[in-house]
């Protein structure tokens, strides 16, 4: 199985004072996507491991989603410290793997590939650092225990 990873794209909506930076980040993500599409061996999936956006604005997620759609292969995302669970859930609602209540950590397993994929949200309440609490550990343990012999890749920010 071939997995391509993206991280820290920090997509930024275009404000007058940041227009150049915003355009560059969008251009960089489009170039990465084009590079992935032009690989001699196509990935089975692309995983984005957080900080999809810079300010967690819904419009920034919509920009990223539209760019991801051009890949024509599955793209899985988990939030990073600059991301918003609620906006990811709203914008990426077309992806059935993102379930749960708006404020709950986004933790999921994708079981329909040769390698099982487990995405783990590392958002910290009240901090911009990563956070792995007993609740997340318990959920991860439950997911791993469900298929103990299947090769598994765990991804987080």
Beta strands, then each sheet from edge to edge (+ up, - down):
strand 1: 3-6
strand 2: 45-48
strand 3: 74-77
strand 4: 107-110
strand 5: 116-120
strand 6: 152-155
sheet 1: 1+ 2+ 3+
sheet 2: 4+ 5- 6-
end
